[in-house]
Amino acid sequence: MPAVTFAQDVRLTPDNPSKQITFETGQTLVIERIQDTSHQLTGEFTKTSRACPPFCIHAMSAGEGVETVGELEVISFLETTVARGQGLLLDSRMPDWFAKGTIPGAVNVPFATLQESNPYRDEILKALGAETDGTAWDFAAAKELLLFCNGPWCDQSPRAINALRSAGYPAEKIKYYRGGMQVWLLLGLSVKQPTS
């Protein structure tokens, strides 16, 4: 029998039961934790062992100058930087993973699309706020980015970050949420099912 809980017994922090974030566009999202204290993970994210390679444990850092953040920093980034239109939370997983559920407010930019070999990569960089004169990139107006993937065993966001850095994207405009979807789900945080 599930444990009985009262309104927001499972809080984000002692002072915050949840966060309601309103974007410049008027869109509002709520991030909170599942209130059922007997809830458990099921499916893909319950696995503790995966073949390495490719599912190896990755370093805490995704690169020199790239800040690694936790869940509260992800929420703060959404509340401040994304809500003001100054940044983007990027789910760097492939579309089939994104379709299974993502962090509310995230935009899917698969890691593979940021590789130099992608003929549309320059258009993606422009959509992120970078400008080019055809020979060099200017990232002065580029958005701040926070990238994530499936978790500590997933290399998709580190690969995306490396591709961005190789293109010249400044490290100080990039953050890395290493916990990814596995830790997000483990903490019972809100997940959004993308709509087509």
Buried (B, 14 or more C-beta within 10 A) or exposed (E): EEEEEEEEEBEBEEEEBBBEBEBEEEEEBEBBBBBEEEEEEEEEBEEEEEEEEEBEEBEEBBBEEBEBBEBEBBBBBBBEBBBEEEBBBBBBBBEEBBBBBBBBBBBBBBBBBBBEEBEEBBEBBEEBBBEEEEEEBEBEEBBBBBBBBBBBBBBBBBBBBBBBBEBBBBBEBBBBBBBBBBBBBBBBBBBEEBEE
